[in-house]
Amino acid sequence: MKKLLKLSMLSSSLALGIMATSAATAQGTCGVSYTTANSWGNGAQIKATITNNAAAKTSWELCWSYAGSEAIQNLWDGTFTQTGKNVCVKSAGYNANLPANGSASFGFIVNNPGAAPTAFTLNGSACGDVTSSTPITSSSVSSRSISSSSIPSSSSISSSSSTNNGVAARWLLDATASTFNFVTVKKNTAGTETPENLTFSQLQGTVSATGQATLTIPLTSISTGVALRDTRMQDLLFETNHLPSLHFTTQLDLAAINALATGSTSVQTVTGNLILHGVVKSIVFDALVIKHANNRVSFSPRKPIVINSTDFDLNYGVEALRLAVGTLSTIGEKVPVYFKLFLNGDNPGYTPAITLVTAPSAPLSLSGTAVTSGANLNWADASATESGFLVRRKGADGRWATASKLNANSVSYLDALATSGSYDYKVISFTESIPSAATAPLTVIFNNGSTSSSLGSSIASTTSSSSSKSSVNSSSSSSTGSIIGNAANGKILWAQQCAACHGVDGEKNANGSPALQPLNPNRSSYKHSNDTQARALRDFIARWMPQGSEGTCTGQCAADLEAHIFSWRKASDGVPDKPVGNFACPSNGPSYGQRTLRLLTKMEYQRSVRDLVNYQTDLTASLPDDFISGAFVNNNPLSIDKARYTSYLANAERIAADVATRWNAVLGCTPSSSCANTLVNTLGPRIFRRPLDTTEQTAYLNVANGTSGSRTVAEGMQVALFSMLSSPQFLYRSEVGELSSNGVYKLNGYEMASYLSYTFTGSTPSQALLTAAGNGSLNTVAGIRTQVATLLSSANTKLLLSDLVNRWLMTEKIETLSKPAVNNFATLAVDMKNELGKNFANTMLDSTSTFASIYNPNYTYINSRLATHYGLPFSGTQDSDGFAKVTTSERGGILTSGAFMSRYASTTDSNMITRAVAIRRKLMCQDIPEPPSGVSLDREALAARDKAFYENPHTTQRMIFDRITSGTSCSNCHGEIINPLGGGLENFDVAGRIRSTDLKGNAIVSSGTFFSPYPQLQFLNDPDRVIYSPEIQFNGAKDLARTMVEQPVVAQQAQTCLATQFISYSSGINSIFLIDSDRDVGYKRISKDEENSYRCDIADLTNVLSTKGPRAMLEEIPVLESVMYRKEWAR
């Protein structure tokens, strides 16, 4: 906060000083290094580095002349012109700033290379220090020589785990421009937390012609700024001696990338494999793709990707680092990863695509025994290509550590142990940095010098839950009979009759692969696909098991199996894991918001310059990326760094140059002293969103009149406007407040004007709103309410609310989805977004609407295309977009919108899982956890194992999803929380149309049950979970919408969620921080006290929504305590 306040106070001097610098002609000396990085018969790759030995420059141009017939073919990190022998290279937008004693580099391919040039000029001044170097030139283009250097990179593409297939890459990673960072948080023994931003100095990457993308990072290039720490991370954490590289592989949609227009953006869901530290894990994230030029794109995650060290057996190394430092109490075991990777589409040197070596086969038949000195392990070597083996051990601390790295062809290992206890082992073979799958864990119990029997590998998959089973009784008696089951006998029966289908533990086979038919022991009843009713487990076994010999395991046999299966259940302690309670304000005290300076988002910047000076050109592609907080774009936590400010300067210069050609249209005057006064004293306060103080007025008037800088008035006015638009006073929205008599900070009238305008219109305050601020109207609740009522009638407010609901429900990019069976879906998708936006905006702004109007109205807004698509009649008065309000009993509201249903369907059919998860997370603010690590939902693999079931013409989507998710790990969420809810939406197809039959012609069954309607989800594996009674049942999506507004418990949660989303949107606080969730979002949480302040305002908004309606809720937002009153919360 202190840094931001200083930045705000220094606006005039900073902006004017920068302008003065940029206006001056660069003078002084410079140096140039001209290096031939690679060469072949008629071509060469050149890297040029400029060193600026004079004053700082905000842009640069390096020029030289060739002596021969050299011709530049392609250049990166700059733009070039060549006229005959004369060449000039200008800076790119991201490397234009060249500080004193700083340097900048660019690279290019040149044909017919001759002697290196010896004379260069930088911004017209001769460079006196010129050096050149040339490596040994190869006589021909060999794939080996080309692979040693990536055209845009300073580091080699070849890596310890890659091979050269000789096939040229389609895209090359520009390592010079790309960035890759992760943040660690360490806490010292005094309790002080310190976040640190770390990176790698080498990035290597290619994309093949088929779209196979590979990123390789040599882990020895870890760069922390401390040499000793680099070495420790290499040795203790990454173990680079035998696992030297990180790899990420994915398949990119090159057709979609090629189809992007230059300057446009898209969001692609990226699914790939991260290979790190001997572990392969699937990673999925949404990437922002920017098409900078026809042959240049960039990828960056929309939100940080959180990497958990436990997933990659790295948490032992994290602890080793902590102990090595000695003064830390913790080092965070989860890190958010940020990157922006630039890809160049030119490959004139035919650099080959990276191809990773094939993973070796996994070791087989791991066994072991405890001996006097430790654990003696044996396994079978099933691979002929491994580089070696990793033996990993997990002891009492629960962390996997590398006990040893063994040579290839090893089949045994004696692990010396000193402490008695239970140890788990697994063995991984690896080739370079590419691992095999690990063996199933094996448990060995060591008694410090005494020989002890081991637990065989057949039980390895259940050892992790043994502690939770120890208190479960080994016998059972069913409510359906008095026979007492014996779990020990049941275990034997299970191995003989059940394990072949259901695995060793109801979920996995002994080798770790998924069971053919998973079984969850936590269900209260079980239903066979050929049965008409759900049954208790013992009765289910007696009637339907084992498959093929149904009815042969009854009486004692069924009781014993039931007892064995129930032994997997968690023991009951009479208390729910997550006690339920309604969302409530935890305190009666005042609710304060955070004092902050909020950086304008791209769209806020664009709308502001449009409304200030009628600048219409789209600038969003040239502005820095926004921050995503929860569902919404909000730059609350961002500050301006060098790269961002360079962009703002360039745009301010562009806008000022445009306005300088039309001063009369903007100010009603032409350049003159009086016109300069109008610029500063009339337009200036609108740009700064407050009156200029005397010092600012004097400084800007001197510049505008040409007094400062010896300019003409026309030049001075252009410079003054540039300075204002690049000032922090324009770029930041101030919500700092003024200290009041009671010791808290209250937003002043001008800060409130900015808050109102940007919150409800997305743009800068109008002159009328600033006038209200100046006369004190915005210092009172009544005055604020008056202005809000006016703003809510603005056309901009409707557009903003339409954008808000599409961002909330993540439907803003549905036109990019693939729906092959739906003609012209991209066009229909845009219509669906408009339908959703118009329904939501009109409902929120209508003073007669209720909460029910949001979810369950009897109308929707459609155009003629949607009417045809949905099969609805189209009539009524059309708006300017061709949409009319149409009465319907089958759809209407945000839940049954085509946008929502299409967004959360698959490519070819409905998807009850994604729809149910979206309802829980988006509409109910219930935070469902991600699927457990290692769980496979590969439908093709599952279908191959159970072909007859999947191909049966009577097998429905609902039956398939129930089968896929029936295992213990999955069913804990899916059994009640997901599948019974999502199944009720099956009457909507892949593109949001109502249907009565599925793709196979089966009648749709859309009955559903809404389990767990509480803020705290109740999971199936909790024997003490709270089950709402009577069951909340519905039939179809429209009936669910009615349930969400009429069933009191569900409606209360949905209303609270809507209020939560508006608090998140208006405050910039991630909604995860405002609900009952401790999920890691990749950056630091706000304090619990601050969370409670916002929760109290959520409770207030919910009450207004339920009693007065949606519009009244909007009007209440700016008079909430957390908006009007601020304090310095610790962050």
N, C-alpha and C positions, 0 to 999 in steps of 0.2 A: 504493500500500500504506500509506504514512504517513497519508494522509487517512482510509483505512478503519480503521486502528488507532485514530486519534483518535476516530472516530465510535463505535467499539466501547467505548472507555473512557468516553465521555460519555453512555452510554445513560441512566442514571438521571436525571441532571440535565436532559438534553434532553427526555426524555419527560415528566417531572414538570412541567418548566417550561412545556411546550406545553399540558399539561392545565390548569395554573393559569390560563394566558392564556385558554383556551377557556371556562373556567368563569366568568370575569368578565363582567359586563354591559358592552357597548360604551358608552362615554361620549365626549363631545367633539364637535367640529364636523365638518362635511362639506360638500362641494360637489356640485351636480348640474348637468349640462349636458343639456338636453332639446331635441333637434334634429329638425326635420322634414326627413328626407332626401329624401322624394318625396311628392307628394300628387296626388289626383285628386278628382273631384266629391264623392264620399261616403266617401272613405277617404284614409289617409295612412300612410306608413312612418316610424316614429320610431326614432331612436337615442338611448339614454340612457346617460350616463357618470357614474359615481360617483367622486368623489375623497375619499379617507379622510384627514382631517387630524388624526385622533386615534390611539389605540393600535391595533396590528395586530388584525385580526379573522379568525377561522377560519371564519366563515360570516356572511352578511349578508342583511338584508331591507330593501328600500326601499319606502316607502309614500307615497301621495298621494291627493288627491281631485280629481275633475273637477267643473267648474262646470255642464256641460251633459249631453247624453245620449250621451257617448262610450262605446264598447264595444270592448274589446280582442278581436280575432278570433284572433290567433296571435302567439306570442312565442317567441324563441329566446335561448339563453345564459342561461336562468333558468326558473323556474316561477312562475305567477301565480295569484292569486285575485282576483275582483272581486265585490263586493257592492254593488249600486247604483252610486253614484258613487265608492266607495272601492276602491282598488287596492293590492295588495301584491305585490312581486316578490321571490322568494327566490333565492339563488345556486344555480347548478348545481354538481355535484360537482367539476368541473374548474376552476371559477373562484371557489371558496368562500374561499380565502385572500386576504385584503385587507390588505396590509401598511400600516404607517404611511406616509402620503404616496403610497400606491399608488392605482391606479384599476382599475375594472372596468366593462365595457360590456355592454349587452344591447339587443336590438331587437325591435320588434313592429309589427303592423298594427292600426290603430285605425279603427273605423267612426264616422262622424259627428264628425270632429275639430272641436274648437272652440279656444278660447284655451288656450295652454299652462298647465299648473298652475304655481303659484308657491310652494307650500309642500310640502316633503318631509321625511320622517324616515328616518334610517338606524339600524336596530336600536333604535328608540324615541326617538332623539335628533334634535332639529330640525337641519336643514341650513341654514346661513346664507348660502351663496353659490350662488344659483340663476340660471342663464342659459338662454335659449331662443333659437332662431333658426328662421326659416321661409323657404324659397326661394319663387320665383315659382310660384304654383299654376296648373297647367294645368286647363283647363275640361273636358277629357275624357281618357280613357285612350288615349294613342297609343302604338303599338309603339315609336316612337322614344324617347319619354320613359321608358318602362318599361325599355328596354334599357340605360339609362345607369346603373342601379344594381341590383345583385343584393341581394335581401332580406337574406340573412345576411352579406353581405360589405361591407367598407368600400371596395371598389374596383369600378370599372366592369366589367361583363361584356363590353362592346364592346371589340374589339381590332382591331389593324391588319389582321388576316387573317380576321376573322369578318364575317358578314353577318347581317342580321336577317330571318328568314323569317316572323316574326309568329306562329309556332306556340309555344304556351306550353310551357315545360320541365316535365317530370314531377318532377325532383329538382334542387335548387339547392345548389351548394357553399357551405358555411359557412366563409368564409375566416377569420373571427375565431377559430374553434376549431381550424381545420386547421393542420397544420405540414408544412413541406417543407424538408429539409436535405440537404446533401451535404458530404462531408469531403475536404479536400485535404491533402496532406502535402508540405511543403517541406523541403529539406535545405540548410543553409548550407554555406559553404566549409569550416567546421570539422568537418562531418560530422554535426551535430546535426539530427535530424528533428523537425519540429513539425507535428502535425495541427491543422487549423483547421476549425471547423464553420461553414458558410456557409448562407445562406438567401435567399429572395426575399420582399419585403414585400407583394407583390400576387399573389393567386391568384384565378383566375376559372374557373368551371366549371359545366356543366349536364349533365343527362341528359334526353334526349327521351322522349316517351311510348313510343317503340319500342325504347328501351334504348341509343340512340347517345349515348355519353358523350364529352365534349370538355373537356379541361383546357387552359387558356391561361395562360401566365405571361409578362407583359411583362418582357423581359430587362433593361430599364432599372431594374427594381426590385431588382436584385442588392444584397444587404445583407451586407457583410463586417465592418461596424463601423469601417471606415477609408474616408473619403470619396475619397481619392486612389485607393485600390485599386478602389473601385466604378467610378470613371471609367475606369481602365485596363482593367478587365474588360469594360466596355461597349464600349470602342473597340478594344482590341487582340484580345480573345478572341471576343466575341459579334458584333462589328460591327453594333451595333444601329441605326446610321444607315440601313441598308437591309434588315436582317433583325431587326426589333424584338421578335419574339415566339417563344416555344417553344410547341408544341402537342403534345398526346397525345390520340389518338382510339382508342376501343375500343367494342365492343358488349357491354353488360352483360345478364345474364340476369335481367330484372326479375321474372319469375315465381318464380325461386328466391329472390330477395331478399324478395319479398312473402310467400313461404311460410314464411320464418324466423319462429320465435316470438320475442317480445320477450325480450331477455336472452340469446339463443342466438348461436352463432357458426357459421361455415362457412368452408371454404377453396375459393376459386374460382380457376381458372387464367385469368389475364387475358392476352389476346393483342391487341396494338394497334400503332399506328404512332407513333413519336416523330419529330416534325418539328423539326429544330434545325439552324441554321446552313447552310441550303441543302441538307440531306440528309434523306431519309426512311428510317427503319430500323425493322424489326419488333422489338418487345420482348415477351418472354413472361415472366411471373412468377406465382407463387402468392400470392394476396392473402388475408389474414385479414379476413373480413367479420363485423362485430359489429352486431347489431340492438339499438340502445340503446333505442329506443322504436318505436311503430308507424310513425312518420313520420321516423325518424332512424336512419341507418346510418353506419358508418365503414369505410374501406378502408385497409389497411396491408400492405406486403409482408412475407411470412413471413421473408425474409432480405433483406439489402440488394441493390438492383439496381445492378450495376457498369456504369458508362457509360465507354466507352473513347473518349478524345478523337480518336483516329485514325479511328474510324468516322464522325465528323462533321466531318472536316477542321478540327478545333480544335487539333491538336497544334502547329501553327505558332504559333497565338496563345498557347499555354501557354509555348512557348519565348520568345516576345516579352515575356511578363510576367516571366519569369525574368531576361531581359537588362535590363528596365526597372528591376528592383529592384537588380541589380548585386552583391548579396552572397550569392546562392543558387547552389548547384551543380546542383540539380535541383528541379523541381516535378512531382509525380506526374501522369502522363498518364491514369490511371484513377481514377475517384472512385466510392465507394459512395453511393447515394442512398437516403434514408429519408424516409418521409412517413406521415402519418395524415390522411386526408381525410374530413371529415364532410359528409354530404349530408342536407339537410332535404327531406322529401316534400311540404311545403306550399308552394304558390305562389299566394297570394291576389292578388298584383299581376300575375299572368299574365306574368311575365318570360319572354321568348322563349328557346328553346334556341339555343345558339351553333351557327352553321353556318359552316364554313370556306369560303373562296372556292375555286373550282375551280382545280386546278393547270394552268398553261399547258402547251402542247405543247412537247416538247423540241426544241432546235435540231437541224438536220440537216446532214449533209455537211460536217463540220468538216475543213478542210484548212489547211495552212500551209507556209511556206518560211522559211528563214533568210535574212535580208537583212543589209546592212552594219551597221545599227543594232540589230538584234535579231531578233524573230520576228514575221512578218506572218501573221495568222490570218484566215480567212474561214469563214463558215457561212451556212446558210439559215435565215431566221426563219419558223418554222412555226406561230407562235401570233399571235392577234390581241388577246390579253388580258394580255400580260405587262406588269409594271411596269418591268422592266429585265433586264439580263443580268449574270451573274457570270463573269468569266474567271479560272480558277484555274490556277496553275502549280506544278509540282513539280520542284525542282532536285536537286542532289547530296545535300541533307540528307534527302530522302525525305519531306518534309512538303508537303502541299497548302496554298498560300497564295493569297489573293485578290489577283490582279494588278490587277484593275480592276473597278469597277461601272459598267456602261454603261446608257444610256437605252434605253427601248423602241424597237423597230424597228432596232436596231443589227445589222449583219451582218459587221463586220470590226473588227480591233483590231491595232495595232502595239505589241508589247511591247518596250520598250527594255531591252537586256541589256548588261551590262558584262563578264561573265565567261564565257569559253568553256566549253562543256559540253553535255550532253544535258539537254533540258527536256521534261517532259510537260505537256500542256495539256488542259483540258476546259472546256466552256461549259455553263452552267445558266441557263435563263430562270426568272424568278420573278414571282409576283404577290403583292405585299405580302410576307408571310413564307413563302408556300407555293411550293416549288420544283418545277420539272420534273425529270425524270430527266436526269442528266448525259450529255453526249455520250461516246462511247467515247474513251479517252485518245489523244492524238496526240503523237508524239515529234518534236521539232525539234532538230537538232544545230547549235549556234552556235559559230563559230570566231573570235569577237572581231574583227569588222571585215571578214572575208572571207565572201563569199556561199557558202553550203553547201547541198547538197541535203537535203531533209527526208525523214523516214520517214513514209510515207502512213498515213492513218487505218486502212487495212485491216489493218495489223499491230499496231494499238494494243493489242489484247487479249493479245498475247504478249510485249510489251516488258518486263513486270515480271519475267519469268523468264529474260530473255536472258542474264543473268550466269551462271546455273546451266547454261545450255546450251553456253556457249562452249567448254567443254572436252570436249564429246561429239563423237566422230568423226563426220564427215558421210557415212560409208559404213558398210555393214553386210554381214556374210555370215552366213547362217542355218545353223544346225546341220543343217538339212534339205537343204542344197544348197550348191554351191561358187560360185554366182553372187554377185558383189559388188554390193551395192545402192548407188546414187548418190542422196544425200539431196536434192541440188539438183534433179535430174530428178523425184524423188518429190514435191517441193514443187509443181511445176507440175502433175503428175498429180493431186495432192490437190485443188488448186483446180478442176481440170476435172471430176473424177469423184467426189469425196468430200465436199467442203465443204458441198454443199447439204443433206446429211443430218447430217454430223458437225461442222459448224462450222469456223471457221478454225483452231482449235487442239484439236479433239476435244471441246470443251466449250461454247464460245460462238460465236455468229454475229458477223459484223463489227459489227453494231449493238449488241452486248452481250447480246442475248436468248439464252436457252438453246438449244443445238443440239437438233435433233429426236431424234437418236440419239447420245448422248455416247460417247466412246471413251477408255479409260484406257491410256496407253502402257506402264504399269508392270507389267501383268499378265504372268505367265509363260506363260499359255495362254489361248485364246479359244474359246468354244463357241457355235455357232449354235443357235437354238431348234429347227431341224429336223435337227440333227446328233446323232449318238449318242456323240461323243467330243470332248474338248477338243483343240485343235490349236495349233501354233506360229503366230505372227502371219502369217508369209509364206504358210503353207499355208492358213490361214483366208481370206486375201485371194484366193488363187488359186482356192479352191473356191466361195466364197460372195459375192464382191464383183466389181463394184458391183451393188447391188440392181437386179434387172430385167435385168441383163446378166451374170449369174453365169458365171464361167469365161472371161471375156474379158481378165482382167488376170492373166496367169501369167508365169512365168520372170522376165525382167528387170523387167517392170512391177511384179510383186509385190515383188521385191527392193528396187526403188527406193522404193516406198511404205513398206515396212517400215523402210528406212533413214531416211526423213523422219520417220516416227512415232517411231522410237527416238531421234531427235535431241532430242525433248522430254524424254527421261529425264534424271534427275539423274545426274551422273558418279559412278562408283564410286571410293572411295578405300580400299576394303578394310576399313573400320572401320564398324560399325553406328552409326547416329545415336544410338541408346540401347543401349549395351552391356548385356547381360542379366546378372543375378546374383540369387541368392536373397535374400529378406529376412533381415537379420541384425542383431544388436546391434553397433554400430560401436565399442564401447568396453568394456573390462573394468572400468572404474571404477564407483563407486556411482551409482545412479540417484535423483535427487532430484526431487520434485514441487514445485509452486509454493506458497508461503505465500499463503493467500488467505482472504477472507471471502466466502462464497457466499450470495447473496440467495435466499431461498426462492422456488421456482416457485409458480405458482398452485395446482397440485395438492398440492404439499408443504404449502403454507399451509392449504389446505382440510382435508387429512387431519390436520394437526397440531392444529387447533382442534377437530376432531371427537374426536380421541383425548385431548385435554387436558380439554375441558369439555363433550364430547358435543354440540357445536354442529353441527346437521345441515343447515341452510339452505345452498344452493349460493351461494358467494361468487365463483366464478371469473369471472363476467361483470363484476363490479365491481372486480376487481383489475387492476393494470397489465399490459400485454402482456409475455409472456416473451421471452427471447432464444433463438434457435435456433442451436445450435452443431453443425454437421454435420447429422446426422439427428435429434439429440435436443434436447429442451428443457433448457436449462441456463443459469442466470443468473449464472454465474461472473464474466463481465466487467461486470456491471451494478452500479451504485450507486444510492442513493436520491436522487432529485432532488425538487424541490418538488411537482411534479405527482404523483409516485408516493407521496410521504409523505402528501399529502392523502387519497389513496385508503386508505392503511393506517390513518390516523387514523379515517376514517369507518367502516371495517370493525371496528376495535377498539372504537369506541364502540357499534356495533350489537351486537357479541358481548357486551360487558360489560353492556349493558342487558338482554339476554336472560338471562344467567346470574344477574343480580340478582333475577330472579323465581323462581329455583330453586336457591338456594345449598345447600339441604339435599341435593339430588340430586347436586350436584357435589362438595361438601366434607363432607357429612354433618353440617352444623350450620347454624344460622341466625345472622344478623349479631349479633356480640358481640365482646368483646375477644379471647376465646379463638378464636373463629372467624376473626377478622382475623389472628391468629397462625398459624392453619392455612393460610390463603390465602398468606401470605408465606413461611412456612418449609416448607410441604409442596408446595403447587401451584407456588409461585414457582420453586424449583429445576427443576421439570419444564419450565416455560415457558422458562427461560434455559438449560436443558440442562446445568446445573452448579450447585453451591451458590452462594448469594448471599454476598457478602462482608459484613463488619460494617457498612460504610457503607451499602450497599444495603439490608440488613435494617432498619437504623434508619430510613432515609428512607421505605421502603415501609410499615413498621409505623406510622409517624406519619400517613401518608396514610390507610391502611386503618382506623385507629382514629378518624379524624376530627380528630386533633390538629392536623394541618396543613390549613389552609383552613377551619377552623371548621365542619366538617360532622358529620353524624351518622355512626355506625359504618356503617350501611347505605350511606350516600352515599360514605363514605370507601373502603369495600371495592370499590364499583363503579369509583371513580376509580383505585384502585390496580391493579385488573385491567386497566382500559383502558390505564394507563401501561405495564404489563408487556407487553401485546400490541402496543403501538406502539413498543416499545423496539427499538433495533438488536440487542440481545442475543437477542431472539426472531426478528427478521426475517432475521438473518444466521446462517449456519452457520459457525462458526469452524474454520478449518484453518490456524491460524497456527503452532502448535507452541511448545514451550519449548526454549530453548537448552541443548544437552547439552554434555558435557565435550569432545566431539570437534569442537565448533564448528558443528554443524548443528542444525537444529530438529526435534524429534520431537513428533508429536501426543501430547498428554496423554490420560489415560484418558477424560475427558469428551468431548474432540474426537473420539476414536476411536469412542465410543459414538454420537455424532451421525452420523459418517461411515457406520458400519455400518447404523444404522437407516434413514437416508434412502437409502442405496445399495440396500438389499435389501428394504425395506418401503415406502419413499416417505413415511415419516412420522417423527414425533418419537420419541426413545428411550423405551422402557418404563421403569417404575421398577426392574425387575429389571436392566436393562442399565445404568442409572445406578448402581445398587448395585455392580455388577461394576466399573464405572469407579472408584467410591469406594474399593473394597478393593484396587485395584491389579491386578485380573485382566487388564485390557486394556492393561497395560504390557508384556505378553509375547506372543510369537507363539502359544504354546500356548493362552493365555487367549483371544486373539482367535479362534483356530480353534474353540474350544469355543462361543463365543457365535454365530459364523457358522452353525455346524451347527444351533443352535436357531432362528435367524432364518429359515433356508432352509426350515424346516417351517411357516412362517407362511402363512396363506391370502393375506395381503397380498402375499407374494413372488410367488405364482403370478399374481396380477392385474398386478403390476408388470412381470413378464417378458412377459406377454401384450401389455401396452401397449408394451413396449420393442421387440418384434419387429415390431409393426405400424408403429411409427415408423421403425424401421430400414429396412423395405421400403417405406415410404410408402404403406401400405394403410389407414391410420387413417381415411381419409375416403372409402372406395370406395362407400359407400352414396349418395354424392352424384353418382356417375357415371351417365350416361345409357346405358341398354342397351335400346332400344325393342323388340327382338325377344325379350326375356326377361321373362316375367311376374313381377311382384312382385320385381324385382331388388333394390330397396333393402332389403327384409327379408332376402333371401338373402345380400346383401353383409354384413350384420351377422352372420349365421350364419357366413359364410366367415372373417370376422375372428376370431370365437370359435374356429373350427376351427384356424386358424393359431396363435392364441395358446395354445390348450390343447396342441396338438402340441409347440410349442416349450417351453412352461413345464414340462410333464411330462417331456420329454426332458432338459432342463437340470437338473432337480432329482432325477432318478432316478440313483442311484449305480451302477446296472448299465448305464446307457446309454453309448454310444460316439459319436464324431463321426459315424459312419455313421447313427446314429439320427436325427440332425438333418435329413439330406438324403434318406436312402434307407431308411426303415423299411418294413415290410410291413403297416402299419396307418395309420389316421387316426381322428380324433375328429369325429363328425358327429351331427346330430340328424335327425329324420324328414324335415324339409324338404330338407336337403342330400342325404339318401339318395335321395329321389325325384329331385332335380335331377341328381345324378351317376349315377343308375341302379345304386345299390348296395343290397344287402340291409341291413336295419336290425335289429340284435338286440344283446343284451348288457345289462349293468347300466348304467343311465343315472345321470348325476350330477344335481345340483340344477338345472342348466340344460337338462336333457333331452338331453345328449350322451352317446354311448357309443363305446367303442373298437372299431372295426370292421376286420377283416382285409381287405386288398386287395393285389393285385399290380400295379395300374396307377397308383396314386397314393400319396401319403403323403410327409411331409416338407415343408419350406418351399418348395422350388422348384416342385413340382407342386400346390401348394395352390390352391384356387379363388381365394383373395384375390390371390395374386401374379399368376396368369394373367389375371384380370379387370382388375386395376389396370393392367397393361401390355398391354392390348388396345385396339383402337379402339372407337368407339361401336357399330359393326355387325359387326366381324370381328376376327380375330386380327391381331397386328402384330408381325412377326418383328424389326423394328428396335428398337422400344421394349423388347421382352423381352430382346433380346441386350444392349442398352445397360444395362438394369437388372442383368443378371447380371454384366457386367463391373464396373459401378460399385458395386453393392450387395453382391454375394456374393463378388466376387473382389478388390475394392478396387483396380481398375485404372481410372485416370482418363481416360476417353475425352474428347477435346476436343469443344467445341460445333461444330455445322456452320459452315463458313466463311461469312464475311459475304457477302451477296449471292446465296447459293445458293438456288434456288427448288425447293421440294418441293410446289408447288401441283399436286395430283393432277388437279384439274379442268382446269387449263390444259394440263397434259401430255396428258391424255386427249383434249382437243379437237384437239391436233396429231397424235395417233396413234390416232384413233378406232377404226379397224378392229382394232388390237391389243387395246385395252382392252375392246372389246365382244365379242371372240371368246369363245365359250362355253368354250373350252379354255384360256383364259388364266387362270392361277392367281394368287393373292396373291403368291406367291413370285416368279413371273415378273414381276409388276408392280413389286415393290420392287427386283428386280435391274435392271429397265430404268430406273427412276427414279434409281438411285444408281450408274449405270455410268460417269458422267463422271469426269474426272480428280480434281477436288477431293473429290467424295463417295467415289469408289471407293478412295481411299487408306486410308480407315477401313473402308468397307463391304465391299471386295473380299475381305478375309480376316477382319478382326476382328469384324465385325457380322453380315453376311448369312449366311455358312455356319454360324454359331452359332445365330442366331435362327430360321433355316429349320428346324432340327431340333425346334422347339417347335410346329410347325404342326399337330400332332395334338391340340392343345388349342384349343377355340373361344373365342369372345368372353367367355364366362362360366365358363371353367374346366372345361368338360366335354370328355371325350375324344371325338374324332371320327375317322372314316375317310374322309369325303368333305367337300369344301368347299361353299360356298353355291351353286356352279354345278353341283355333282354330280361334280366331278373327284376322282379318288382322291388322297388326301393323300400327299405325299412328305415324310417327316420325317427323312431322312438328314441328318446334320450333321457338321461338322468343327470342332474346337476348336483354332484357330490361336492362337499367341502366349499360352501359358499362364504367362508370366513377369510379375513385377511391372512390368517396363518393356515396354509395348506396342510391337510391331514393325509399322511402317506400310508399306503397299504401295509408296509412292514412295521407300523407302530400298532401293537396289539391294544393300546389304550387310546387310539385315535378317537376323536369326536365325530360321530356319524349323525348328520342332521336327520331328524325324524319329524313328520313323515317325509319320505323321499320326495325330492323336487323333480317331478317328471314333466316332460314336454314332448311334442310330436312335430318335428320339423323346425326349420330356422325361424319362421315367422312366429311360431308359438314360443320359441326360446326368447325372441325379442319381447314378446308380451310378458314372459316370466321375468325378464330383467327389469321391467318397470313396475310389475304388480306384486311379485313375491317379495315380502318386506326385507328379508336378509340379503337376498341377491340385489335388490334395488338399492339398498343402503351402500353396498360395496361398489356398485357401478357408479352411483352418484359421487361417492368419495373419490373414485378413480378419475372421473372427469374433472373434478376440482383439483386433484393432484396434478393432472396434465397441464392445467392452466397456470398453476403456481410454478411448475417446472418451466413452462414456456416463458412466463413473464419475469422470473427471477434468474433464469440461467442455471438453476440447480438440477442436477440429474435426478429424475424421478425415483431411481433406485434408493437414493438417500432419504426419500420421504415416505417410504413404505416399510413394511416389516421384512427387510432383506438385508443381509450382510454381504451380498455378492460383491466381488472385486470387479470394478469397472476399469481398472488400469491406471487410475490416478487417485490421489489422496481424498478420503472422505472429509466432509465438513464435520465439525464437532457435534456431539450429541445435543448440546445445548442449542446450537444453531438449528439443527434438525427439528428440535421440539418447537422452536419459534414458528417455523414454516408449517409444522403439523397443526398448530393451533389455528393458523390462518386457513388451512385446508378445511378444518372442522367448521370454521365460520362460513366459508364459501359453500360448503356442502349444505349447510342449514338454509342459506339463501336460495340455493338451487332448488331444494326440495319444497320450500314454502312459497317462493316468489317467482321461480322460473329462470331459464337460461340467461335472458337479457339482464335481469336484475343481478345475476352472478357476475356478468361482465362489468356492470357498473360498479360493483363492489370492489373489484380488484385494486384500483388505484387508491382506495381509502383504507385498505388493510394496514394494520400497524407496521408490518414488515416492509411495506412500500414507503410509507410516509416517514418512518423513523428508522434510523440506522445506527449501528455501532461497529466497532473494529473487532469482528470475530477472528479468533485465531485460526489461520489456515496454513 
